[in-house]
Amino acid sequence: MNKIVLIILAIFIPPLAVYLKTHSGKDTLINLILCFLFWIPGVIHALWKVLM
């Protein structure tokens, strides 16, 4: 998938961006938990996974 699209998704819908990049349930679950705790850690985690 296009990296620019994934970056935009990582900002607005972090769990979806992580899932589309990694196809890993573990990483997506971690991101969901981070998003439920507070939005910013979820976005940072998603950007980290997308840009990695």
PyMOL commands that set and color helices and strands:
alter all, ss='L'
color gray80, all
select helices_A, chain A and resi 3-12+14-22+25-37+39-51
alter helices_A, ss='H'
color red, helices_A
deselect
rebuild
show_as cartoon
